[in-house]
Amino acid sequence: MKEDYVGTNKDGEKVTLKAHGGPIDIEGIAVAVVNDRLQLQKVEVFFDPMMMFRQMEKKVNA
């Protein structure tokens, strides 16, 4: 994480997490739809964003 994260929470409040300089592990799954010629038609990516935020917060508050 090289730059600070700045966003808005569900209450409309500005949230800032300071960069910690370390890696963040993001795991998930991608589902691709292809046609009969194996050409990509659609891609969907699924992951838990809270896992990413917990890593950001944990390292900053450590």
N, C-alpha and C positions, 0 to 999 in steps of 0.2 A: 504494500500500500504506500504509494509515493506521494499522493496528494490528499489533502483533507477531503472528507465526504461532507457535502452540504445538501440537505434535503428538507422536506416538509413532512411532519408526522400526520396521523389521522385527525388531529385536532387543529391542524393548520399552523402549528408552531414550527419555526425554523430549528433544525437540528444540525449540529456540526460535530463530527468526530475527527480528531487530529490524526494525521498520518503517522504510522508507527514504523514504516520502512521495511516491514517484514512481509512474507507471502500470505496470501489468503487462499485457502483450498475451497473451491466451488465444485460440487459434484451434482450431477443430474442425469437426465436422459434426453436424447433427441430422437424424434420420430420423423422419418422421411417417407414421403409418398413419391413413387416413381411410376413412369408410364411403361408400356411394353418395350420401349427402346432404352430403358433404364435412365431416362432423363428425369431430373429432379422436378417435381411438380409442386411440392409443399414440404415445409419443414416446421416442426413445432419443438420447442425446447422447454423442458420442465425442470425446475430446481426449487429448493426451499431458500428464499432470500434471507430468512431469519438466521440461517446457519452462517451466512456471510456476515451479517451485522453482529452476531455474537462474537465472531472472531475479531472483528474490528474493535469492538468495545472492550473485549477481554485483554487485548494487547495494550490498549491505551491506558486502562485502569490497573494494569499489573505493576 
